[in-house]
Amino acid sequence: MSTKRKYNKHKRNNSWIHRLPRWTWWAGGIGIMILYVWGFYYFFVSPQGFRWRALYGDANYPEGYEIHGIDISHYQGEIDWNKLSNAMIEGCPIRFIMIKATEGASQLDENFNDNFYQAREYGFIRGVYHFWSNKSTPREQAYYFLKQVHLEEGDLPPVLDVEHKPSNVDVEDFQRDILTWLHIVEDKYHVKPIIYTNYKFKEAYLSASVFNDYPYWIAHYYVKKVEYKGAWKFWQHTDAGRLDGIEGDVDFNIYNGSYYDLKKLTIGK
């Protein structure tokens, strides 16, 4: 086929595009933009929506709670524990610190051992959490956590941080996996582990009555009160807290009860 004939054929094939009314171009562009926004929200925002900062200002601090705490990991860097020991949240001292230990079946938080030791040395009630991974079996994760973490009397029960469900696993199988981790760790410490997640995730995937036996640590940001209607022990109410001794942001939490109740929740009490 000659170059001229190829050109004429290409011109005929594309001429219908140029005959389209202008409004169809606008509609198509808007449609593509909507599809892009939806895709970004569905794949990036929605799975961790509770971790996205509010767009309308600073977080509100919950009223009526006196027992405050924080949770830390290597993201907080090197902590000045002398300053932190005197830091206050809304005029109240920090009573407890949740510390990240492990993730999956092979990752140990690089600051865990130092944070774990220092929290006890400076008089905080300490808790330790494992970040659930969909890439390892529940047994591998539970035994790795138990290998790396050695809780003592006076520490809070171990915590399972679960925020993601694999798309190729149905809800019943996912719940069975979570229970496997919980049962293995419970057999070691003889206390019910704490479950950390956001309230939408719990209602969607951990709503079976068997999970109501476990203390619940809820993540729910930028609200004046928890919307979840069930029982809960801890509330992570902001990811944008600032404290002396820690550079950058840190998560703030409250305990739903008295200091005496918090002590009773610890191992050995």
Buried (B, 14 or more C-beta within 10 A) or exposed (E): EEEEEEEEEEEEEEEEEEEEEEEEEEEEEEEEEEEEEEEEEEEEEEBEEBEEEEEEEEBBBBEEBBBBBBBBBBEBEEBEBEEBBEBEBEEEBBBBBBBBBBBBBEBBBEBBBBBBEBBBEBEBBBBBBBBBBBEBBBEBBBBBBBEBBEBEEEBBBBBBBBBBBEEEEEEEEBBEBBBBBBEBBBEBBEBBBBBBBBBBBBBEBBEEEEBEEBBBBBBBBBBEEBEBEEEBBBBBBBBBBEBEBBEEBBBBBBBBBEBEEBEEBBBEE
